[in-house]
């Protein structure tokens, strides 16, 4: 196989609100932590054990602004993207590495009315509607290309 693939798909809960950074030229970057859980039963003690893995999510430009507006701490979200590792130096001059998920697509999964009480539920509903309509428009564009389809 000559090609390579760098793809990540996660479903989890946000650990904090989206933190935005704005740059000259109008570009923006949003960052937030995402928690995924693995639950299993310990065979020796019959105890349920839950392990939480934290992921650093990075979203850019318009997608970052949408996430900032509608995602709140504790919301469930589907994230699709790619892994990227950054190298940086700490205060002591030591090399450090951070692995991030650079988001290319997302879907809000928190049901209507169940958003974090500090968030505005109406905004979450609007975001879900906007996401759904954008997805259906993209699907319609693909369907229009093949006029000979029976549906």
Residue, then its C-alpha position, 0 to 999 in steps of 0.5 A: x500500500x503506497x498511501x497513508x491515513x491519519x484519521x481520528x474519530x472520537x465521541x466524548x464530553x467536552x472538559x471545558x468551554x472552547x478557548x479562542x485565539x484570534x490572529x491578524x488577517x481574521x483567522x482564529x483557532x479554538x481549543x478544548x479538551x475532550x474526554x472519552x471513557x473506557x469501562x470494563x469489569x475487573x474479572x478478579x473483583x467484579x468491579x466496574x472500572x472506568x478509565x478516562x482519556x483526555x484529548x486536546x482538540x484544535x478547531x480552526x476559523x469558522x468551525x472554531x467560532x461555531x464551536x465557541x458559540x454552541x459547545x459548553x463544558x460537559x456537552x457530548x460531541x463527535x469529532x473527526x480529524x487527524x493527529x498532529x504532534x507539536x514540539x515546544x520548549x518549557x521554561x527550563x529549555x527542555x523539549x516537550x511534545x503535545x499531541x492534538x486532534x486537528x478537527x476537520x468535522x464535528x457533530x453536536x450530540x447533546x440532546x435538545x434541552x440537556x445542555x449544560x444549565x449555564x449554556x443557552x439551550x436555544x443556541x445548541x438547538x440552532x447549531x444542531x439544525x445548522x449542522x444538519x442542514x449543512x450536511x443535507x445540502x452537501x448530500x443534495x449536491x452529490x445527489x444532483x450530480x447523478x441525475x439518473x438515480x431513481x430516488 
